[in-house]
Amino acid sequence: MSERQSADTSAAETRLTDYLRSVELEWELGGRDGEYVVTLPGEKKLRTVVSLLIRPRTTSISAFVIRNPDENHTEFYRTLLRKNLRLTGIAYAIDTDGDVYVRGEVPTDALDAEHLDQLFGVVLAASDEAFNELLALGFLGSMKKEWAWRVSRGESTRNLEPFRHLLEDDAGQPS
């Protein structure tokens, strides 16, 4: 890496850490040189862990969204592809296990507070806002079994409440 590239990378890292401190996001250094791991708080998904890897020319960003669906693969992936059309700077992708991530690359010299705010907002929206829809598409069978098991034992169904309309029949019984 040239001195100029090293200085550009160092400046981008400083802008990133200054931004993260100013917006009070949890973060830590990752396992690779130039990697920062940021935790974004969510509503539907409790948190989204984001990896930023700052390199001389580009910075990659990736975040885990949801594991490989148990069922309804065609509709699940079709939904992701449709959602890709509305994303800016990132896209849904799958790894070799079929787990879903959002991934993107931006020019390193574009890492300023405004761009970072937009980028983290897009990542959070892609991960958090779509989470319940993706759960219902890819895991409804497992969720129904879990709901029935919890109801039969008087266990809490709090984390499944957003899906009650899908999990109960009209009489309020597990469907």
C-alpha positions as MATLAB code, in Angstrom:
seq = 'MSERQSADTSAAETRLTDYLRSVELEWELGGRDGEYVVTLPGEKKLRTVVSLLIRPRTTSISAFVIRNPDENHTEFYRTLLRKNLRLTGIAYAIDTDGDVYVRGEVPTDALDAEHLDQLFGVVLAASDEAFNELLALGFLGSMKKEWAWRVSRGESTRNLEPFRHLLEDDAGQPS';
ca = [
       0.000    0.000    0.000;
       1.375    3.416   -0.923;
       1.762    6.211    1.629;
      -1.136    8.075    0.045;
      -3.413    5.027    0.201;
      -2.392    4.449    3.821;
      -3.192    8.079    4.669;
      -6.559    7.858    2.857;
      -7.436    4.676    4.742;
      -6.370    6.184    8.056;
      -8.442    9.308    7.379;
     -11.496    7.157    6.534;
     -11.042    5.168    9.749;
     -10.896    8.410   11.728;
     -14.074    9.703   10.050;
     -15.805    6.398   10.778;
     -14.832    6.264   14.458;
     -15.719    9.937   14.934;
     -19.133    9.262   13.377;
     -19.734    6.125   15.481;
     -18.920    8.001   18.663;
     -21.123   10.958   17.691;
     -24.174    8.745   17.124;
     -23.328    6.525   20.093;
     -23.357    3.205   18.242;
     -21.676    0.179   19.778;
     -18.614   -0.880   17.821;
     -15.356   -2.761   18.104;
     -12.408   -3.599   15.919;
     -12.881   -6.729   13.838;
     -10.452   -9.565   13.255;
      -9.030   -8.178   10.017;
      -6.943   -5.060    9.451;
      -9.287   -2.162    8.752;
     -12.402   -4.022    9.960;
     -14.954   -2.394   12.242;
     -17.898   -4.312   13.674;
     -20.891   -2.100   14.444;
     -24.098   -3.081   16.235;
     -27.271   -1.378   15.016;
     -30.282   -1.586   17.359;
     -33.488   -2.798   15.744;
     -37.170   -3.181   16.436;
     -38.246   -6.415   14.736;
     -34.778   -7.914   14.776;
     -33.188   -6.950   18.082;
     -29.872   -5.999   16.525;
     -27.989   -6.101   13.256;
     -24.248   -6.654   13.375;
     -22.457   -4.899   10.526;
     -18.914   -5.433    9.323;
     -17.151   -2.577    7.547;
     -13.811   -3.386    5.966;
     -11.951   -0.228    5.029;
      -9.502   -0.672    2.174;
      -7.612    1.934    0.156;
     -10.139    2.289   -2.686;
     -13.330    0.686   -1.461;
     -14.982   -0.135    1.819;
     -17.125   -3.236    1.987;
     -20.129   -3.489    4.234;
     -21.957   -6.668    5.150;
     -24.516   -7.726    7.717;
     -26.229  -11.007    8.502;
     -30.005  -10.825    7.980;
     -31.482  -14.306    8.452;
     -30.480  -17.926    8.139;
     -31.319  -20.199    5.228;
     -35.108  -20.666    5.173;
     -36.626  -24.016    6.143;
     -39.423  -23.788    3.576;
     -40.956  -21.785    0.742;
     -37.564  -21.147   -0.872;
     -38.877  -19.874   -4.198;
     -41.101  -17.175   -2.713;
     -38.506  -16.327   -0.068;
     -35.755  -15.659   -2.615;
     -38.162  -13.992   -5.056;
     -39.066  -11.565   -2.262;
     -35.382  -10.806   -1.647;
     -34.779  -10.143   -5.346;
     -37.751   -7.763   -5.480;
     -36.474   -5.951   -2.406;
     -33.052   -5.584   -4.068;
     -34.669   -3.244   -6.599;
     -35.382   -0.718   -3.832;
     -32.013   -0.832   -2.046;
     -29.337    1.823   -2.444;
     -25.677    0.845   -2.180;
     -26.284   -2.697   -0.915;
     -28.028   -5.870   -2.061;
     -29.250   -9.085   -0.525;
     -26.903  -12.020   -1.072;
     -26.585  -15.582    0.178;
     -23.529  -17.498    1.322;
     -22.735  -21.142    0.558;
     -25.022  -22.260    3.403;
     -27.941  -20.215    2.020;
     -27.826  -17.696    4.882;
     -28.904  -14.200    3.852;
     -26.745  -11.099    4.158;
     -26.844   -7.574    2.844;
     -23.618   -6.608    1.157;
     -22.215   -3.582   -0.623;
     -19.148   -1.567   -1.466;
     -18.650    2.164   -1.382;
     -15.677    4.337   -2.280;
     -13.528    4.740    0.829;
     -13.111    8.454    0.221;
     -16.928    8.811    0.393;
     -17.052    7.744    4.039;
     -18.305   10.900    5.679;
     -20.996   11.341    8.327;
     -23.795   11.913    5.817;
     -22.907    8.882    3.695;
     -22.400    6.672    6.761;
     -25.768    7.748    8.154;
     -27.456    6.818    4.884;
     -25.538    3.553    4.564;
     -26.330    2.373    8.087;
     -29.956    3.420    7.580;
     -30.252    1.335    4.419;
     -28.596   -1.667    6.072;
     -30.870   -1.420    9.101;
     -33.983   -1.080    6.966;
     -32.988   -4.063    4.825;
     -32.317   -6.205    7.878;
     -34.866   -5.008   10.434;
     -37.900   -3.905    8.414;
     -37.938   -7.075    6.299;
     -37.233   -9.468    9.176;
     -40.787  -10.480   10.165;
     -41.852  -10.881    6.541;
     -38.847  -13.116    5.854;
     -39.492  -15.148    9.023;
     -43.088  -15.746    7.999;
     -42.073  -16.742    4.460;
     -39.247  -19.072    5.384;
     -40.063  -20.439    8.818;
     -43.849  -20.499    9.269;
     -44.010  -24.281    9.799;
     -41.403  -24.132   12.578;
     -43.122  -21.125   14.114;
     -46.480  -22.954   14.196;
     -44.883  -25.909   15.974;
     -43.183  -23.588   18.462;
     -46.441  -21.693   19.081;
     -48.404  -24.926   19.673;
     -45.718  -26.252   22.017;
     -45.627  -23.036   24.049;
     -49.431  -22.734   24.258;
     -49.798  -26.391   25.316;
     -47.338  -25.836   28.174;
     -48.463  -22.361   29.183;
     -45.119  -20.877   28.096;
     -44.701  -17.280   27.015;
     -45.511  -16.531   23.381;
     -44.282  -12.929   23.618;
     -41.642  -13.170   20.899;
     -44.167  -14.774   18.535;
     -46.937  -12.203   19.113;
     -46.298  -10.334   15.830;
     -47.257  -13.580   14.069;
     -50.319  -14.470   16.147;
     -52.615  -13.869   13.158;
     -50.685  -16.537   11.220;
     -50.279  -18.990   14.089;
     -53.808  -19.173   15.540;
     -56.993  -20.279   13.886;
     -60.217  -18.221   14.214;
     -60.996  -19.909   17.569;
     -57.659  -18.812   19.031;
     -56.185  -22.298   18.860;
     -52.794  -23.164   17.328;
     -53.354  -23.750   13.623;
];
